[in-house]
């Protein structure tokens, strides 16, 4: 028999007492390149470089639209390199964040920004046939034929 006032059940655990550290399921070092996340980061760097080169090689008729495309391409390229270096050099094991969630948020945000940049670049490309100067008697197109082809490649 239990003494009076004692119960047979143990007291409930304190829920705030234990927070397990986040698990890093993404590997560190060169093994990151063998995962889907590493492959996506590598592709973001590769295609970001191509977009950066293609947009920079065209004449910029609409500064605001193509300026944003360049900003997205350069910023996403730089952040992709930093994110890849975090895993390549093993900093992910030293920084206590949920890397699975961070990876998901990084790729999702990058996708949204690249999609917005795609829409702006495609809008700039679609204005190919509009004249550059409306008050001029000459009909100079907004994009030359060569720049139009480069702009299409940058959009894709």
N, C-alpha and C positions, 0 to 999 in steps of 0.2 A: 504494500500500500504506500501511496505517496503521502508525504506530509500535507497537512491542510494548507491551501493557498498555492500549491505547486501544480502545474499542469504537465500532462504527459507529452505535449508538443513543444519542440524547441522554439525559441523566439524567431520571428521572421528575420531574414538578413536585411541589412541596411542597403537599399538599392543604390545609394550614392557613394558607397564605399569602394566600389571596384569598377573601374572603366578599363576594359582590355585595350591594349595599344592596337592601333590599326595594323592590319596585316598587309604587307606588300606582296601581292601575287604576281606582279610584273617583275621579271628578273633584272638584275643589274649587270653592267658590263656589256660585252658584245652579244650576250644572249638576248638582249632586248630587241635586236634586229631580227630575231627569229619568231617574234610574236606578231600578231595582227596590229597591235598598237605601234610597234616599232616600224612595221612596214608602212603604216599610214603616215607616221611622222616623216619617214624618208620620202614618201610620195609628196607630202605637203611641201617639203623643202625643195624637191626637184621641180614640181609644177609651179611653186611660188617663184622660183628663180626664172623659169620660162616666161611666166606672166610679167614679171618685173622687166625682163629684157624686151619683150614684145611691146609692152605699153611705152617703155622709155624710148623705143626706136621709132615710134610714130610721131607725127606732128600732133600737138595737143590742141585741138580746136575748142574744146569745152573744158576749161581749166578745173571747174568745180567737180564735174563728173569723173574725169580721168585722174584728178588729184586724189580723190577718195580711193579709186582703184589702186593707185600706186601706194597710198598709205596702208591699205589693207594688205597688199602683196608684200611690202617691206616689213611691216610689223608682224604679220603672221609668219613670214620666213624667219625673222629674228627670234621670235618666241618659240618656234618649232625647234630651232637649233638649241636654244637654252633648255627646252624641255627634254630633248634627246640627251643633252650633256648631263642633265640631272641623273638619268639612268645609266648612261655610259660610265660615269665616274663614281657611281655608287652613292651619290648624295641622297637618294631616295630612302636608303636604310637609316640615314642620320636625321632626317626631317620627319617628325611625327604628324603626318597628315594621311588621310585616306586616299591613297594614290589611285585606287580603282575609280573612285568618284571624281578625283581631280582629272584623271585621264579622260573620262567620259565628258566632263564639262569642257575640257580644253578642246577636244575634237568637235563637240557640238557647237561651241562658240566659233571656232574656226570655220566650220561649215556655214554657219549663218552669215558671217562676214564675207566669206568667199562667194556665197550665193548672191548677196547684195551687190558685191563688186561685179559679178557676172552680169547682173541685170543692168547696172549702170554702163558697163562696157558694151553690152549688146544694144542699149539705147543709143549710145554714141555712134555705134556702127550703123544703126538703122537710119541715121541722119545723113548718110553718104550722099544722097542726091540733092540735098538742100544747098542753095548757094551760100557761099561764105559771106558775101556782102550783099545785102538786099538793095541798097541804093546804087550799086554799081551797074554799069551797062554791060560789063563782062560777066559771064556766068561761070565763075570759078567755084568748083564743088568744095564742100566742107572737108572731105577727105579725098586725096588723090587715089588713083586706082591701087597703087602699091601699098599706101597706108591703109586703104580699105581691106586688103587681103591680110595685112598684119593684124589689124584690129579684129578681124574675124577669128584669126588664130588665137589672139589673146582672149577673146570671149569664150572660145571652146576650152 
